[in-house]
């Protein structure tokens, strides 16, 4: 069974940092890009960052220079380092992998940025 299990998140003040992790299991993820999305209440889920099988990264303009996506553990784990967090970063964050026509999502992790 293919699963993505997330960890991390929590409540932080503006300017602080958090690190999210997403551990894949049930298959080999090294041959597929991985991504992080986020969804705030009342808003659509939006793409935050992607990383390819060759570790090429891309970011939404709103997080460039602050967030870093990376892979480890044979590229079966994707992490999102979030620095200089802002209140507008508050959302539920989801990791994502697409394997052929199937999409797999992590369970979601709440990130709240508030003073």
N, C-alpha and C positions, 0 to 999 in steps of 0.2 A: 504494500500500500504506500503510495507516494504521499509524503507529508512534508510540510514546512512548519517548523516550530520556532516561534519567536521568543526572545527574551530581551530584557531591558525596559526602558521607558520609565515614566514616573513624573513627579512634580518637581520643577526647578524654577529658579528665578531668572528673569531676563539677563542675558549675558553668560549664563552658565552653560555647561555641556552635558550631553548624554550620548551613550553609545547603544545602538540597537544591534541585535544579532539574529540571524535566521539560519537555522540548521536544517538542511534537507536530508531526507532519508527515504528509503524505498526504491531508489534508482540512483544513477550517476548523473550529477548535474553539471559536470565540467564541460559538456558539449553544448550548453545552452546559456544564453544571456540570463542574467537575473536583474531584478529591479525592486525598487521601493516606491510605494504609493502612499498617499495620505488622504484622509477624508475628514473634514471638519463637519460639525453638526449643520444640517441644512444645505450642505454643499456637495457637489459631485466629487467623486474620487479622482485625484489628480496624480500624474506621474511626477516623482521627485528626482529619482536618479536611476541610471542604468549602468550595467557593467557587462562587457562582452566576454567571450571565452578567452580573448587575448588581453583582458584587463583594460580595455579601452572604456573610458567613463564619459558620461554625459549627465548634465544636471539642468533642472529647471532654473530659470533666471532668478527666481526668488531665493534660491539657496546657494547659488554659485559663490565660491569663496568661503562658505561657512560649513557646508556638509561635504563629507567624503565617503564614497562607497568603495568597498574593497571585498576581496574574496580570500578564503583560507581553507584549510583542511581539505586539500585536493580540489578546491573550488566548489565544494559542497556546502560551504557556509558563506553567507553574505552579511556584511556588517555595514552599518551606517553611523559614522561618527558625526555628531551634530554639535557644532561649536557656535558660540555667540547666539544662543537661542533667543527668539523674539516671541512675543505673545501670539503673533499671527502664525507661528509654527504649531500652535496647539491643534492637535488632531489625533485620530487613530491612524497609526502607521501599519502598513501591510507589506510584506515581502511577496514577490511574485516570480513565477517561472512558467513559461509556455513551452510545452513539449508536444510538437506536432499540433493537432487541433485542440489539445487539452490545456487548460489553464489551471494552475495550482496557486493557492493563496495561503499565506500564514493566517493565524487566528486573529491577528490584530493586537497592537500594543498602544496603550494610551500614553500620549506625551502632552503634558500640560505645562505651559510656561506662564507664570503669573508671579507678581510681586506680593 
